[in-house]
Amino acid sequence: MGDKALVLLSGGLDSATCLYWAKRKFSDVYAITFNYHGRLRSEKRAAEKLAKAAGVAELIQIELPFVKELSDFHGIKLMTGNGDGEGLWSSYVPARNMMFYSIAAHHAEFLGVRWLVGGHNRHDVKFFKDSSKDYIEKMNFLLKRGCLLCNGRAYKIVLPLAGMRRSEIIKLAMRLDTPVELTWSCHRKGRRQCGKCYACKQRLRAFTSLGMSDPAIRQA
């Protein structure tokens, strides 16, 4: 394909896989990352390293200090136990994808980007309703209606990992030569990924199911 793409890059496994998928599909690839309140420096550095390794045309960094996870809003520290459900609630951000994709669309219109690439997968949809196929289709409808500089070819959100389990994503990442060792998924501060939070445990379970070790997480 000869079109430009803008990848929403968090620094985690899913978005990294999307970045390398986009490299194979599109002639020019940009990346955009969002520095919201309390974002881990390790995650930010991971996004920067991945963008550099992929040789993207530009990594756009957006400062969003007012955007907070539930666990940070008004200092609330609840639902932070070891259960996956508790961890998901803790990391919930109201209207996250509506904000992020709208900001990405703003830049896409000026850059002449045709595709906005997101890393939502089968696991995300079970909890985060704003990552569902129906939600994204409605966003695409609104983006198309609002674009004045698109000349009949409005930018569109695409989800290459939609419907895929994490083990399937790992297989795809390997086929695409994604530098998985550079990714950061952990939700806790530290020099190394903890291997104990819900995000780390999901990754480790997926790698273990494939008979592999996770190159980004040191296992005890």
Secondary structure, 3 states (H helix, E strand, C coil): CCCEEEEECCCCHHHHHHHHHHHHHCCEEEEEEEEECCCCHHHHHHHHHHHHHHCCCCEEEEEECCCCCCCCHHHCCCCCCCCHHHHHHHCCCCCHHHHHHHHHHHHHHHHCCCEEECCCCHHHHCCCHHHCHHHHHHHHHHHHHHCCCCCCCCCEEECCCCCCCHHHHHHHHHHCCCCHHHCCCCCCCCCCCCCCCHHHHHHHHHHHHCCCCCCCCCCC
